[in-house]
């Protein structure tokens, strides 16, 4: 059975942050907690959001780390309860939005956060008790503003996925104006994150034609505009298309992801200083080559269809041209050439493979990877 479900109300246009106060009223929030990070505050973006809130009472938590942790969530829960908040407004990239989702669980459910992790069978334990969430993304990458999942580092150091339709934001305000101050490096890394999402969910074997169409269109937009957005941050048209690509990749998530994310989640848990989008960009070529041998990829001509979306002249059945195009794009964007350039070497490989085998994305790849397969992908990504 293939289930197709879309729930979040999405507004995408320059200036839509002005709708925030009305959206808080629509979703029943009388005193929201604004969940953000110090960088968003320093860039002046938080102030724009607070202006949009108007006279609505609120509190602010700006302690989101680059990879959200259970410890940071506990601190945010203390603020949420002390300030008697009744809803959440996440302002930032995927880290702030994911932390807000973790907060929504922890503030209304008992026990350690890992109890509710997907691989621990915790998804059905997440209930409608979670407070309403509105997402205001300030990057074009994760698409968490329209996704049912969050990726969080729990107290034992594992980077785990949490998935429930109850975690989906009630509203997503996609304002490309809020991304204009994003530095080139982060624009590139988050943009490749969005492109990886569109490609990997399109390769996932689940049957979901609407998600396939959304992912391919997102890939067209992302691939055509990421260089413009990176090299000219004030290019408003490029920023709009990147924000759409990010949202579209996450709308297609319900098909599942695959080995790119299994590896990124595992390595990101082992070294939280590494940026998730950059890891996705580095792992994507090796995973495309590995997936080329999958029966579903060949039967449905998925590599050829991605190549067409990327504007490539042609694509062989081994995925070489698509993979090489990604490597070349990473280089043009100034992203690291491989894991070694990010300070990762073979000493971490076994730990990365352990985490990848246990990750929730492992089983939704079109080819189920063995430990040896993961080692080869890591070697190719060095």
C-alpha positions as CSV (number, residue, x, y, z in Angstrom):
1,X,0.0,0.0,0.0
2,X,1.2,3.5,-0.8
3,X,0.0,6.3,1.4
4,X,0.0,9.9,0.1
5,X,-0.6,12.6,2.6
6,X,0.0,16.4,2.5
7,X,-1.0,18.5,5.5
8,X,0.9,21.8,6.0
9,X,-0.5,25.1,4.8
10,X,2.3,26.7,2.8
11,X,2.7,30.4,1.8
12,X,5.7,31.2,-0.4
13,X,6.4,34.7,-1.5
14,X,8.6,37.6,-0.6
15,X,7.2,39.3,2.5
16,X,4.9,36.5,3.7
17,X,6.5,36.6,7.2
18,X,3.9,39.5,7.7
19,X,1.3,36.7,8.0
20,X,2.8,35.3,11.2
21,X,0.5,37.0,13.7
22,X,-2.6,35.9,11.8
23,X,-1.3,32.4,11.5
24,X,-0.7,32.3,15.3
25,X,-4.3,33.3,15.8
26,X,-5.5,30.7,13.3
27,X,-3.6,27.9,15.0
28,X,-4.8,29.0,18.5
29,X,-1.5,30.3,19.8
30,X,-1.8,33.1,22.4
31,X,1.8,33.0,23.7
32,X,4.2,31.3,21.4
33,X,7.8,30.4,22.1
34,X,10.1,31.6,19.3
35,X,12.7,28.9,18.7
36,X,15.8,30.1,16.9
37,X,19.6,30.4,17.2
38,X,22.2,33.1,17.9
39,X,23.1,33.5,14.3
40,X,19.6,34.3,13.2
41,X,19.3,36.9,16.0
42,X,22.7,38.4,15.1
43,X,21.7,38.7,11.4
44,X,18.7,40.7,12.3
45,X,16.2,38.1,10.9
46,X,14.7,37.4,14.4
47,X,13.8,41.1,14.7
48,X,11.9,41.0,11.4
49,X,9.9,38.1,12.8
50,X,9.2,39.8,16.1
51,X,8.0,42.9,14.2
52,X,5.6,40.5,12.3
53,X,4.3,39.2,15.6
54,X,3.1,42.7,16.6
55,X,1.7,42.9,20.0
56,X,1.3,39.2,20.5
57,X,2.9,38.1,23.8
58,X,5.8,35.7,23.3
59,X,9.1,34.3,24.6
60,X,12.3,33.6,22.8
61,X,14.7,30.6,23.0
62,X,17.8,31.3,20.9
63,X,20.1,28.5,22.1
64,X,19.7,26.0,19.2
65,X,23.0,24.3,18.4
66,X,24.0,23.5,14.8
67,X,23.0,19.9,15.4
68,X,20.1,20.0,17.9
69,X,20.6,17.9,21.0
70,X,18.4,16.4,23.7
71,X,20.2,18.7,26.3
72,X,19.3,21.8,24.3
73,X,15.7,20.6,24.1
74,X,15.5,20.2,27.8
75,X,16.7,23.8,28.3
76,X,14.1,25.0,25.7
77,X,11.4,23.0,27.5
78,X,12.2,24.9,30.7
79,X,11.7,28.2,29.0
80,X,8.5,27.0,27.3
81,X,7.0,26.0,30.7
82,X,8.4,28.9,32.7
83,X,6.9,31.4,30.2
84,X,3.6,29.5,30.0
85,X,3.7,29.2,26.2
86,X,1.1,27.4,24.2
87,X,2.7,27.0,20.8
88,X,6.0,27.2,18.9
89,X,7.3,29.3,16.1
90,X,10.6,28.0,14.7
91,X,12.7,30.6,13.0
92,X,15.9,29.3,11.3
93,X,17.2,26.4,9.3
94,X,16.5,22.8,9.9
95,X,18.2,22.8,13.3
96,X,15.8,25.3,14.8
97,X,12.8,23.6,13.2
98,X,13.9,20.2,14.3
99,X,14.7,21.3,17.8
100,X,11.2,22.8,18.0
101,X,9.7,19.4,17.0
102,X,11.8,17.7,19.7
103,X,10.6,20.3,22.2
104,X,7.0,19.6,21.1
105,X,7.5,16.0,22.1
106,X,9.5,16.5,25.3
107,X,7.1,19.2,26.6
108,X,4.1,17.0,26.4
109,X,5.4,13.4,26.7
110,X,7.1,11.5,29.5
111,X,10.4,9.7,29.4
112,X,13.7,10.2,27.5
113,X,13.5,11.4,24.0
114,X,14.9,8.2,22.5
115,X,11.6,6.5,23.6
116,X,10.0,8.3,20.6
117,X,12.7,7.6,18.0
118,X,11.6,5.9,14.8
119,X,14.1,3.1,15.0
120,X,13.0,2.4,18.6
121,X,9.4,2.0,17.5
122,X,8.5,5.3,19.1
123,X,6.5,7.0,16.3
124,X,3.1,5.7,17.4
125,X,3.8,7.1,20.9
126,X,3.9,10.7,19.6
127,X,0.3,11.9,20.1
128,X,-1.9,14.9,19.3
129,X,-0.9,16.4,22.7
130,X,2.1,18.2,21.0
131,X,1.6,22.0,20.8
132,X,1.0,23.6,17.4
133,X,4.1,24.6,15.4
134,X,4.6,27.3,12.7
135,X,7.9,27.2,10.7
136,X,9.6,30.2,9.3
137,X,12.7,28.9,7.5
138,X,15.7,31.1,7.0
139,X,17.7,28.7,4.8
140,X,16.7,26.7,1.7
141,X,17.9,23.2,2.5
142,X,16.2,20.8,4.9
143,X,12.6,21.4,4.1
144,X,11.7,20.6,7.7
145,X,9.0,23.2,7.5
146,X,6.8,20.8,5.6
147,X,8.1,17.5,6.9
148,X,6.8,15.1,9.6
149,X,10.3,14.2,10.9
150,X,13.1,15.7,12.9
151,X,16.8,14.6,13.3
152,X,18.1,15.0,16.9
153,X,21.1,13.9,18.8
154,X,19.9,12.1,22.0
155,X,21.8,11.8,25.2
156,X,23.7,8.6,24.3
157,X,25.2,10.4,21.2
158,X,23.1,8.8,18.5
159,X,21.7,11.0,15.8
160,X,18.1,9.6,15.5
161,X,15.0,10.3,13.4
162,X,11.6,11.2,14.9
163,X,8.6,10.9,12.7
164,X,4.9,11.6,13.2
165,X,2.2,13.4,11.3
166,X,1.5,15.2,14.6
167,X,4.9,16.9,14.2
168,X,4.2,18.6,10.9
169,X,4.0,22.4,11.2
170,X,0.5,23.8,10.9
171,X,1.8,26.5,8.7
172,X,5.0,27.2,6.8
173,X,5.9,30.8,5.9
174,X,8.5,30.6,3.1
175,X,9.8,34.1,2.7
176,X,12.9,34.2,0.4
177,X,13.7,37.7,1.7
178,X,14.8,36.0,5.0
179,X,17.5,34.1,3.1
180,X,19.2,37.1,1.5
181,X,21.8,37.5,4.2
182,X,22.8,33.8,4.2
183,X,26.5,33.5,3.5
184,X,27.7,31.8,0.2
185,X,29.1,28.8,2.0
186,X,25.8,28.1,3.8
187,X,23.8,28.8,0.7
188,X,25.8,26.2,-1.2
189,X,25.7,23.6,1.6
190,X,22.0,24.0,2.3
191,X,21.2,24.2,-1.4
192,X,22.9,20.9,-2.1
193,X,21.0,19.5,0.9
194,X,17.8,20.3,-0.9
195,X,19.1,18.8,-4.2
196,X,20.1,15.6,-2.4
197,X,16.6,15.4,-0.9
198,X,15.0,15.7,-4.3
199,X,17.3,13.1,-5.9
200,X,17.3,10.6,-3.1
201,X,13.6,10.5,-2.4
202,X,13.0,10.2,-6.2
203,X,15.3,7.2,-6.2
204,X,13.5,5.6,-3.2
205,X,11.4,2.6,-4.4
206,X,8.1,3.4,-2.8
207,X,5.2,4.0,-5.2
208,X,4.1,7.6,-5.0
209,X,3.7,9.4,-8.4
210,X,2.8,12.8,-6.9
211,X,6.0,12.7,-4.8
212,X,8.1,11.7,-7.8
213,X,6.7,14.7,-9.8
214,X,7.3,17.1,-6.9
215,X,10.9,15.8,-6.4
216,X,11.8,16.1,-10.1
217,X,10.4,19.6,-10.4
218,X,12.3,20.5,-7.2
219,X,15.5,19.1,-8.8
220,X,14.9,21.2,-11.9
221,X,14.6,24.4,-9.8
222,X,17.5,23.6,-7.4
223,X,20.0,22.5,-10.0
224,X,19.3,25.6,-12.3
225,X,19.5,28.2,-9.5
226,X,21.9,27.0,-6.8
227,X,25.0,28.6,-8.5
228,X,23.1,31.9,-8.9
229,X,22.0,32.0,-5.3
230,X,25.5,31.1,-4.1
231,X,27.4,33.6,-6.1
232,X,24.9,36.4,-5.9
233,X,23.1,36.2,-2.6
234,X,20.8,39.1,-3.6
235,X,19.4,37.3,-6.6
236,X,15.8,37.2,-5.4
237,X,14.6,35.0,-8.2
238,X,17.2,32.3,-7.4
239,X,16.5,32.5,-3.7
240,X,12.8,31.9,-4.4
241,X,13.5,28.9,-6.5
242,X,15.9,27.4,-4.0
243,X,13.3,27.9,-1.2
244,X,10.8,26.0,-3.4
245,X,13.3,23.2,-4.1
246,X,13.9,22.8,-0.4
247,X,10.2,22.6,0.4
248,X,9.5,20.2,-2.5
249,X,12.3,17.8,-1.5
250,X,10.7,17.5,1.9
251,X,7.2,17.2,0.6
252,X,8.5,14.1,-1.3
253,X,10.1,12.7,1.9
254,X,7.2,10.4,2.6
255,X,8.6,8.0,0.0
256,X,11.7,7.6,2.2
257,X,15.4,8.5,1.6
258,X,18.4,6.2,1.5
259,X,22.1,5.6,1.9
260,X,23.1,9.3,1.6
261,X,21.1,10.1,4.7
262,X,22.1,6.9,6.5
263,X,25.7,7.9,6.2
264,X,25.2,11.6,6.9
265,X,23.1,10.9,10.0
266,X,25.7,8.4,11.3
267,X,28.7,10.6,10.7
268,X,26.9,13.7,11.9
269,X,26.2,11.9,15.2
270,X,29.9,10.9,15.5
271,X,31.1,14.5,14.7
272,X,28.3,17.1,15.3
273,X,30.5,19.9,13.9
274,X,30.0,18.6,10.4
275,X,27.3,20.2,8.4
276,X,24.5,17.8,7.3
277,X,24.0,19.4,3.9
278,X,27.7,19.3,3.1
279,X,27.9,15.6,4.0
280,X,24.9,14.9,1.7
281,X,26.7,16.7,-1.1
282,X,29.9,14.6,-0.6
283,X,28.1,11.3,-0.2
284,X,25.6,11.8,-3.1
285,X,27.9,10.8,-6.0
286,X,28.9,7.5,-4.5
287,X,25.3,6.6,-3.6
288,X,24.1,7.4,-7.1
289,X,26.7,5.0,-8.5
290,X,25.7,2.3,-6.1
291,X,22.0,2.8,-6.8
292,X,22.5,2.6,-10.5
293,X,22.4,-1.2,-10.2
294,X,19.0,-1.3,-8.5
295,X,16.2,-3.0,-10.5
296,X,13.7,-0.2,-9.8
297,X,16.1,2.5,-11.0
298,X,16.7,0.7,-14.3
299,X,13.1,-0.3,-14.9
300,X,11.7,3.2,-14.4
301,X,14.7,5.0,-16.0
302,X,15.2,7.1,-12.9
303,X,18.8,8.1,-13.7
304,X,17.8,9.2,-17.2
305,X,14.9,11.2,-15.8
306,X,17.2,12.9,-13.2
307,X,19.7,13.6,-15.9
308,X,17.0,15.4,-18.0
309,X,16.0,17.4,-14.9
310,X,19.6,18.5,-14.5
311,X,20.0,19.5,-18.1
312,X,22.5,16.8,-18.9
313,X,22.8,15.7,-22.5
314,X,22.5,12.0,-21.7
315,X,23.0,9.5,-19.0
316,X,24.3,5.9,-19.1
317,X,22.8,3.2,-17.0
318,X,25.7,3.2,-14.5
319,X,25.0,6.7,-13.2
320,X,28.5,8.0,-14.1
321,X,27.3,11.2,-15.8
322,X,24.9,12.1,-13.0
323,X,27.5,11.4,-10.3
324,X,30.3,13.3,-12.1
325,X,27.9,16.3,-12.6
326,X,27.3,16.4,-8.8
327,X,31.1,16.3,-8.2
328,X,31.6,19.2,-10.6
329,X,28.8,21.2,-9.1
330,X,30.2,20.7,-5.6
331,X,33.6,22.0,-6.9
332,X,32.0,25.1,-8.5
333,X,30.2,25.9,-5.3
334,X,33.4,25.7,-3.3
335,X,32.2,22.7,-1.2
336,X,34.8,20.2,0.2
337,X,36.1,17.8,-2.3
338,X,35.6,14.8,0.0
339,X,35.6,13.5,3.6
340,X,39.3,13.9,4.0
341,X,39.0,17.6,3.3
342,X,36.5,17.7,6.2
343,X,38.9,16.1,8.6
344,X,37.3,12.6,8.4
345,X,39.5,9.5,7.7
346,X,39.3,5.7,7.7
347,X,39.6,5.5,11.5
348,X,35.9,6.5,11.8
349,X,34.6,4.1,9.1
350,X,33.4,1.2,11.3
351,X,31.6,3.6,13.6
352,X,29.9,5.3,10.6
353,X,28.9,1.9,9.1
354,X,27.4,0.8,12.4
355,X,25.2,3.9,12.5
356,X,24.3,3.7,8.9
357,X,23.1,0.1,9.2
358,X,20.8,1.1,12.1
359,X,19.5,4.3,10.5
360,X,15.9,4.6,9.6
361,X,16.8,5.6,6.0
362,X,18.8,2.4,5.4
363,X,15.8,0.2,4.5
364,X,14.2,2.7,2.1
365,X,17.2,2.8,-0.3
366,X,16.5,1.2,-3.7
367,X,19.4,-1.3,-3.0
368,X,19.9,-2.5,0.5
369,X,23.5,-1.9,1.3
370,X,25.7,-4.3,3.2
371,X,28.6,-3.3,5.5
372,X,31.0,-3.8,2.6
373,X,28.8,-1.6,0.4
374,X,28.9,1.2,2.9
375,X,32.7,0.9,3.3
376,X,33.1,1.2,-0.5
377,X,30.8,4.3,-0.5
378,X,32.9,5.9,2.2
379,X,36.1,5.1,0.4
380,X,34.8,6.6,-2.8
381,X,33.8,9.7,-0.8
382,X,37.2,10.3,0.8
